[in-house]
Amino acid sequence: MFASPTFTPTLGSSTFSSRRPIASVMSALRSNSASSCPVLTKFQKECATPTPFLRNIADAIAADMRAGLAVEGGGDLKMILTYVDTLPSGKEEGLFYALDLGGTNFRVHSMQLGGMEERVIATNSEEISIPQELKIGTSEELFGFIASKLANFVANENIPGRFQLEQGTKREIGFAFSFPVNQTSIDSGTVIKWNKGFAVSGMEGKNVVACLNEAMEAHGLDMRVSALVNDTVGTLAGARYWDEDVMVGVIIGTGTNACYVDQKDAIPKIQSISSSGTTIINTEWAGFSKILPQTIFDQEMDEASVDRGEHLYMKMISGMYLGEIGRRVLLQMSETSHLFGQSVPVKLSTPFALRTMDLCRMQEDKTDDREMVGSILKEVLEVEANLEARKRVAEVCDTVVKRGGRLAGAGIVAILEKIEKDTKRLSSGKRTVVAIDGGVYENHPLFRQYMQDAVVDLLGDKFASHIEFKHTKDVSGIGAALLAATNSIY
């Protein structure tokens, strides 16, 4: 545990910004009328994350990390061994592919690598939307769809002569699979639990790599998966290719997760296997569920989810859920305090009608008349709101985003303190980079600011001054391709 700081440092290409402006802006946002709206007042109180409470959450996450590293199933956090013991170095050569499956869409990538001198010669990628019915269909349907789109992608590529496939070999692909997996080697693993709205049947006990390999073969693809990784691991690996100080990878988008580089001799559950060098640990922190500031709205949303009682941390910080939490609060305010007049807007009663993107845009509206808030309410919920109502809506949005950002910061601190305990990087002044991707982090600056403020609150300015946050957009697939190269059998 570190002492609390007195200021926020500016860091590198992705920076900590001062907390003073955001504090004054958000206090200006607070409406004096909140006291006349009991639902809003109670919600704000229950979502509060003062530093001492946030420290307890970081400590609880750290305890779960230790439990998960000691024995399989020891805590809420799975602390999954990824078998990624070697990270990309820049020496990789050849043509490699990646599939990145993890949310609303999936991506296909190809990379032409030319070693230390040429590095990345060329890349190509395509993003493909996943039909909703496939998210709750069978494994054959989902992987068949993915393989068919991959086959189309490969067929349309113009491959230079130096990268033509040699006789007797197969193309190698990295599979960034962003769901909890019980991994047994670098190229095999079984699904532990679907999340993020997926509930694919027929996967019990099945190796996800075998499912993809079979689907690729059925579609005439001469390819094999050589690396199975989480999208967070792919993010870390892709960022590490260009920056050797990257130690943590984080995704905060539709879902959320984090991974980090750990010392093998600090992982009790693998001491009988190996005790030297480093490896990447996939925390699966979405599953953390202890001492979180859960409100009645969180509880009701959880009750209606496909994974009831699980992934509570994710349900408070990820893009799939923030908008829905806000909608539920606004609905009760409308029902009990006549937020939008005597009638309750029809669309406000529709689950997930309010997207996280819209919630964050309303939170970021600092104009006197809250013009953006009014515009979004009219466009999305078909609501005409007066200025007082728009101010209250903005307060709800800020409360949801602030809680989410600060909880995410507590998780990052738990990981950084684990790294510090084993390596003393921060106390020795060594730069430590957290690579982050995901739509919530990328598109919503106040979420980022709240998250970074929490990191500084908990670590102290001395240690935080050595931390750099880097936004590494869409590199998880690239990282998976690089790990396919690193783990090539040829």
Disulfide bonds with the S-S distance in Angstrom:
none
